[in-house]
Amino acid sequence: MVFQMSDEEFDSATTEALDLIPPDLADQLDNVAIFVEDTYAPEPWEDPSTVLLGLYEGIPLTERGGEGWSMPDRITLYKEPILQMCHSRDEVITQVTITVIHEVAHFFGIDDQTLHRLGWG
C-alpha cells in the first residue's frame, strides 16, 4: 500500500528533511537546486523498469575546471517511489533525507559503489 501525501505535504516533509542535513554539508551546496517530480522516466537506453528515488544532474566538484559561471546542479526527488516504500510521514522524512544525502554525495564526486559500501546506497 502506498502512503498518501499531497504535494504540499510532501514538499513540507522535504523541507524538514533538508533541515536535517548537517550544516557543514549544507553550507557546501552552492548553486544546487532541488526539485520534486512524481516519477523518473527512464532514458531510451535504460531498462524501462528503472525506478529512482532521486537523481543528481550536474558536474561533480571533483570534475570541475576553472570555469566561472555555470548552470545550477540539480537534485530531483521522485515522490511516488519514495511514498511506495514508506508507511508514515516520519519514514518519508527519513527516506528523503537519505536520498538527498546520497545525491549530494554525487555532487561531491562520490560514486554509487562507494555510497553502497558506506551504507548510503
MDAnalysis code that builds the backbone (N, CA, C; Angstrom):
import MDAnalysis as mda
import numpy as np

u = mda.Universe.empty(363, n_residues=121, atom_resindex=np.repeat(np.arange(121), 3), trajectory=True)
u.add_TopologyAttr("name", ["N", "CA", "C"] * 121)
u.add_TopologyAttr("resid", np.arange(1, 122))
u.add_TopologyAttr("resname", ["MET", "VAL", "PHE", "GLN", "MET", "SER", "ASP", "GLU", "GLU", "PHE", "ASP", "SER", "ALA", "THR", "THR", "GLU", "ALA", "LEU", "ASP", "LEU", "ILE", "PRO", "PRO", "ASP", "LEU", "ALA", "ASP", "GLN", "LEU", "ASP", "ASN", "VAL", "ALA", "ILE", "PHE", "VAL", "GLU", "ASP", "THR", "TYR", "ALA", "PRO", "GLU", "PRO", "TRP", "GLU", "ASP", "PRO", "SER", "THR", "VAL", "LEU", "LEU", "GLY", "LEU", "TYR", "GLU", "GLY", "ILE", "PRO", "LEU", "THR", "GLU", "ARG", "GLY", "GLY", "GLU", "GLY", "TRP", "SER", "MET", "PRO", "ASP", "ARG", "ILE", "THR", "LEU", "TYR", "LYS", "GLU", "PRO", "ILE", "LEU", "GLN", "MET", "CYS", "HIS", "SER", "ARG", "ASP", "GLU", "VAL", "ILE", "THR", "GLN", "VAL", "THR", "ILE", "THR", "VAL", "ILE", "HIS", "GLU", "VAL", "ALA", "HIS", "PHE", "PHE", "GLY", "ILE", "ASP", "ASP", "GLN", "THR", "LEU", "HIS", "ARG", "LEU", "GLY", "TRP", "GLY"])
u.atoms.positions = np.array([
    [0.829, -1.171, 0.000],
    [0.000, 0.000, 0.000],
    [0.880, 1.243, 0.000],
    [0.522, 2.209, -0.814],
    [1.287, 3.436, -0.944],
    [0.835, 4.433, 0.112],
    [1.789, 4.998, 0.836],
    [1.478, 6.045, 1.799],
    [1.041, 7.273, 1.010],
    [-0.036, 7.901, 1.431],
    [-0.598, 9.034, 0.706],
    [-0.138, 10.363, 1.319],
    [0.278, 11.273, 0.453],
    [0.633, 12.635, 0.849],
    [0.303, 13.550, -0.311],
    [-0.237, 14.706, -0.001],
    [-0.453, 15.698, -1.053],
    [0.908, 16.275, -1.459],
    [0.934, 16.976, -2.567],
    [2.174, 17.626, -2.993],
    [2.673, 18.595, -1.927],
    [1.752, 19.322, -1.316],
    [2.132, 20.285, -0.285],
    [2.722, 19.586, 0.947],
    [2.122, 18.459, 1.341],
    [2.636, 17.702, 2.486],
    [4.021, 17.127, 2.173],
    [4.200, 16.635, 0.957],
    [5.498, 16.079, 0.566],
    [6.550, 17.190, 0.541],
    [6.189, 18.356, -0.001],
    [7.122, 19.486, -0.011],
    [7.512, 19.886, 1.404],
    [6.553, 19.881, 2.317],
    [6.827, 20.207, 3.707],
    [7.764, 19.178, 4.327],
    [7.512, 17.894, 4.063],
    [8.382, 16.825, 4.570],
    [9.783, 16.960, 3.973],
    [9.858, 17.341, 2.702],
    [11.155, 17.545, 2.047],
    [11.916, 18.677, 2.720],
    [11.222, 19.762, 3.023],
    [11.863, 20.884, 3.715],
    [12.401, 20.441, 5.069],
    [11.615, 19.651, 5.810],
    [12.079, 19.139, 7.106],
    [13.297, 18.239, 6.932],
    [13.271, 17.417, 5.894],
    [14.403, 16.522, 5.637],
    [15.659, 17.326, 5.306],
    [15.515, 18.357, 4.502],
    [16.670, 19.188, 4.148],
    [17.246, 19.875, 5.380],
    [16.387, 20.221, 6.318],
    [16.855, 20.836, 7.562],
    [17.671, 19.866, 8.414],
    [17.540, 18.555, 8.157],
    [18.278, 17.541, 8.911],
    [19.685, 17.304, 8.371],
    [19.970, 17.840, 7.190],
    [21.307, 17.678, 6.628],
    [22.285, 18.466, 7.488],
    [23.392, 17.839, 7.864],
    [24.354, 18.538, 8.726],
    [24.760, 19.892, 8.123],
    [24.800, 20.942, 8.939],
    [25.106, 22.288, 8.443],
    [26.420, 22.374, 7.661],
    [27.448, 21.642, 8.089],
    [28.728, 21.684, 7.375],
    [28.568, 21.199, 5.937],
    [27.698, 20.208, 5.748],
    [27.437, 19.686, 4.416],
    [26.541, 20.644, 3.635],
    [25.487, 21.116, 4.265],
    [24.542, 22.018, 3.595],
    [25.236, 23.298, 3.141],
    [26.188, 23.794, 3.915],
    [26.892, 25.025, 3.557],
    [27.725, 24.872, 2.288],
    [28.049, 23.646, 1.932],
    [28.864, 23.388, 0.734],
    [28.038, 23.326, -0.549],
    [26.716, 23.287, -0.401],
    [25.838, 23.136, -1.558],
    [25.568, 24.494, -2.207],
    [26.519, 24.929, -2.975],
    [26.386, 26.199, -3.662],
    [25.922, 25.943, -5.087],
    [24.897, 26.649, -5.519],
    [24.387, 26.551, -6.887],
    [23.791, 25.174, -7.178],
    [23.050, 24.622, -6.198],
    [22.356, 23.342, -6.360],
    [20.868, 23.588, -6.110],
    [20.044, 23.194, -7.085],
    [18.591, 23.344, -6.962],
    [17.971, 21.979, -6.701],
    [16.944, 21.943, -5.850],
    [16.270, 20.683, -5.532],
    [14.837, 20.756, -6.050],
    [14.456, 19.718, -6.797],
    [13.142, 19.634, -7.408],
    [12.451, 18.354, -6.957],
    [11.131, 18.336, -7.067],
    [10.342, 17.138, -6.798],
    [9.509, 16.848, -8.033],
    [9.573, 15.609, -8.497],
    [8.735, 15.138, -9.593],
    [8.046, 13.856, -9.132],
    [6.984, 13.467, -9.815],
    [6.247, 12.268, -9.417],
    [7.074, 11.003, -9.596],
    [7.581, 10.773, -10.804],
    [8.357, 9.559, -11.085],
    [9.469, 9.863, -12.078],
    [10.430, 8.976, -12.122],
    [11.527, 9.066, -13.077],
    [11.114, 8.394, -14.375],
    [11.350, 9.061, -15.488],
    [11.097, 8.471, -16.805],
    [12.434, 7.979, -17.349],
    [12.618, 6.653, -17.438],
    [13.891, 6.124, -17.921],
    [14.227, 6.628, -19.325],
    [15.514, 6.856, -19.529],
    [16.002, 7.242, -20.850],
    [15.859, 6.056, -21.795],
    [15.840, 6.303, -23.110],
    [15.647, 5.205, -24.069],
    [16.670, 4.068, -23.934],
    [17.879, 4.369, -23.498],
    [18.913, 3.342, -23.377],
    [18.868, 2.611, -22.034],
    [18.003, 3.042, -21.131],
    [17.893, 2.411, -19.820],
    [16.807, 1.341, -19.814],
    [16.915, 0.463, -18.851],
    [15.873, -0.537, -18.635],
    [14.569, 0.213, -18.355],
    [13.484, -0.097, -19.078],
    [12.227, 0.627, -18.878],
    [11.636, 0.467, -17.478],
    [12.092, -0.510, -16.729],
    [11.567, -0.697, -15.366],
    [12.418, 0.014, -14.309],
    [13.354, 0.855, -14.748],
    [14.207, 1.585, -13.823],
    [13.363, 2.473, -12.899],
    [13.622, 2.360, -11.605],
    [12.936, 3.183, -10.606],
    [14.018, 3.902, -9.806],
    [13.899, 5.220, -9.712],
    [14.839, 6.012, -8.923],
    [14.093, 6.762, -7.833],
    [14.755, 6.928, -6.695],
    [14.216, 7.777, -5.628],
    [14.707, 9.206, -5.800],
    [15.880, 9.350, -6.394],
    [16.461, 10.666, -6.613],
    [17.485, 10.610, -7.728],
    [17.838, 11.776, -8.239],
    [18.802, 11.866, -9.335],
    [19.588, 13.161, -9.205],
    [20.916, 13.045, -9.312],
    [21.790, 14.210, -9.360],
    [22.168, 14.460, -10.808],
    [22.014, 15.696, -11.253],
    [22.428, 16.083, -12.593],
    [23.309, 17.316, -12.475],
    [24.495, 17.213, -12.991],
    [25.422, 18.332, -12.925],
    [26.836, 17.848, -13.098],
    [27.761, 18.708, -12.765],
    [29.181, 18.379, -12.846],
    [29.701, 18.282, -11.416],
    [30.099, 17.078, -11.002],
    [30.609, 16.928, -9.634],
    [31.789, 17.874, -9.380],
    [31.925, 18.299, -8.151],
    [33.012, 19.218, -7.796],
    [34.371, 18.664, -8.194],
    [34.527, 17.353, -8.128],
    [35.810, 16.729, -8.448],
    [36.134, 16.774, -9.937],
    [35.152, 17.121, -10.784],
    [35.375, 17.145, -12.229],
    [35.315, 18.556, -12.809],
    [35.157, 19.550, -11.969],
    [35.034, 20.918, -12.462],
    [36.385, 21.521, -12.751],
    [36.391, 22.347, -13.775],
    [37.591, 23.107, -14.106],
    [37.496, 24.490, -13.491],
    [38.169, 25.418, -14.089],
    [38.195, 26.768, -13.563],
    [37.145, 27.680, -14.171],
    [36.133, 27.084, -14.845],
    [35.119, 27.932, -15.472],
    [34.403, 28.768, -14.416],
    [33.953, 29.910, -14.829],
    [33.266, 30.808, -13.908],
    [31.830, 30.393, -13.700],
    [30.932, 31.073, -14.353],
    [29.507, 30.846, -14.168],
    [29.086, 29.519, -14.782],
    [28.180, 28.825, -14.118],
    [27.612, 27.597, -14.676],
    [26.160, 27.476, -14.227],
    [25.407, 26.699, -14.984],
    [24.024, 26.431, -14.606],
    [24.029, 25.708, -13.262],
    [22.953, 25.864, -12.491],
    [22.910, 25.145, -11.208],
    [22.881, 23.630, -11.421],
    [23.528, 22.926, -10.523],
    [23.361, 21.478, -10.487],
    [21.941, 21.234, -10.006],
    [21.458, 20.017, -10.265],
    [20.050, 19.726, -9.979],
    [19.950, 18.389, -9.252],
    [19.176, 18.387, -8.165],
    [18.816, 17.146, -7.494],
    [17.301, 17.029, -7.605],
    [16.849, 15.912, -8.150],
    [15.416, 15.672, -8.279],
    [15.038, 14.515, -7.366],
    [13.993, 14.726, -6.579],
    [13.416, 13.677, -5.739],
    [12.165, 13.166, -6.431],
    [11.957, 11.842, -6.387],
    [10.795, 11.237, -7.042],
    [9.809, 10.765, -5.984],
    [8.720, 11.502, -5.917],
    [7.731, 11.355, -4.857],
    [7.102, 9.962, -4.792],
    [6.591, 9.465, -5.907],
    [5.825, 8.210, -5.876],
    [6.638, 7.020, -5.384],
    [7.864, 6.779, -5.890],
    [8.607, 5.627, -5.357],
    [8.994, 5.792, -3.889],
    [9.219, 7.037, -3.459],
    [9.514, 7.257, -2.037],
    [8.290, 6.901, -1.201],
    [7.120, 7.362, -1.627],
    [5.899, 7.066, -0.874],
    [5.575, 5.573, -0.891],
    [5.936, 4.862, -1.957],
    [5.661, 3.424, -2.043],
    [6.435, 2.633, -1.004],
    [7.563, 3.161, -0.549],
    [8.359, 2.403, 0.412],
    [8.183, 2.890, 1.846],
    [7.310, 3.868, 2.057],
    [7.118, 4.439, 3.387],
    [5.710, 4.175, 3.907],
    [5.588, 4.178, 5.232],
    [4.296, 3.931, 5.875],
    [3.862, 5.079, 6.782],
    [4.707, 6.109, 6.898],
    [4.367, 7.242, 7.766],
    [5.111, 8.477, 7.290],
    [4.680, 9.612, 7.791],
    [5.343, 10.876, 7.455],
    [6.797, 10.850, 7.924],
    [7.037, 10.307, 9.119],
    [8.409, 10.232, 9.631],
    [9.300, 9.392, 8.720],
    [8.755, 8.288, 8.195],
    [9.532, 7.469, 7.261],
    [9.822, 8.237, 5.978],
    [8.868, 9.038, 5.513],
    [9.094, 9.853, 4.312],
    [10.251, 10.822, 4.572],
    [10.225, 11.486, 5.723],
    [11.293, 12.432, 6.046],
    [12.640, 11.720, 6.098],
    [12.679, 10.551, 6.722],
    [13.922, 9.783, 6.798],
    [14.403, 9.392, 5.406],
    [13.492, 8.882, 4.565],
    [13.892, 8.440, 3.224],
    [14.319, 9.607, 2.345],
    [13.642, 10.734, 2.451],
    [14.050, 11.917, 1.677],
    [15.430, 12.371, 2.135],
    [15.681, 12.357, 3.441],
    [16.997, 12.745, 3.959],
    [18.079, 11.834, 3.398],
    [17.853, 10.530, 3.442],
    [18.825, 9.567, 2.917],
    [19.036, 9.803, 1.420],
    [17.950, 10.016, 0.683],
    [18.046, 10.213, -0.760],
    [18.807, 11.494, -1.095],
    [18.504, 12.571, -0.377],
    [19.206, 13.833, -0.638],
    [20.690, 13.690, -0.313],
    [21.022, 13.065, 0.807],
    [22.432, 12.879, 1.156],
    [23.130, 12.033, 0.097],
    [22.453, 11.009, -0.414],
    [23.010, 10.173, -1.488],
    [23.308, 11.034, -2.719],
    [22.349, 11.867, -3.119],
    [22.526, 12.690, -4.319],
    [23.553, 13.798, -4.087],
    [23.587, 14.358, -2.886],
    [24.599, 15.368, -2.557],
    [25.995, 14.744, -2.634],
    [26.113, 13.497, -2.238],
    [27.403, 12.813, -2.329],
    [27.881, 12.769, -3.784],
    [26.952, 12.577, -4.722],
    [27.334, 12.618, -6.142],
    [27.856, 14.006, -6.517],
    [27.256, 15.057, -5.975],
    [27.722, 16.425, -6.189],
    [29.187, 16.550, -5.764],
    [29.559, 15.844, -4.689],
    [30.933, 15.876, -4.200],
    [31.833, 14.856, -4.895],
    [31.284, 14.138, -5.888],
    [32.087, 13.215, -6.674],
    [32.155, 11.797, -6.141],
    [31.302, 11.435, -5.211],
    [31.299, 10.083, -4.648],
    [30.390, 9.204, -5.501],
    [30.900, 8.053, -5.940],
    [30.132, 7.189, -6.839],
    [29.220, 6.233, -6.074],
    [28.303, 5.593, -6.822],
    [27.323, 4.677, -6.217],
    [27.987, 3.525, -5.480],
    [29.052, 2.970, -6.047],
    [29.725, 1.840, -5.409],
    [30.224, 2.230, -4.013],
    [30.823, 3.400, -3.900],
    [31.313, 3.866, -2.602],
    [30.144, 4.128, -1.653],
    [29.078, 4.748, -2.171],
    [27.904, 5.016, -1.336],
    [27.287, 3.733, -0.804],
    [27.192, 2.697, -1.626],
    [26.644, 1.416, -1.167],
    [27.543, 0.828, -0.085],
    [28.861, 0.918, -0.285],
    [29.785, 0.378, 0.701],
    [29.660, 1.122, 2.032],
    [29.339, 2.422, 1.972],
    [29.216, 3.233, 3.189],
    [27.826, 3.151, 3.820],
    [26.891, 2.445, 3.153],
    [25.551, 2.298, 3.703],
    [24.573, 3.372, 3.265],
    [24.923, 4.149, 2.254],
    [24.050, 5.205, 1.739],
    [23.544, 4.870, 0.338],
    [23.537, 3.605, -0.007],
    [23.150, 3.173, -1.360],
    [21.682, 3.190, -1.628],
])
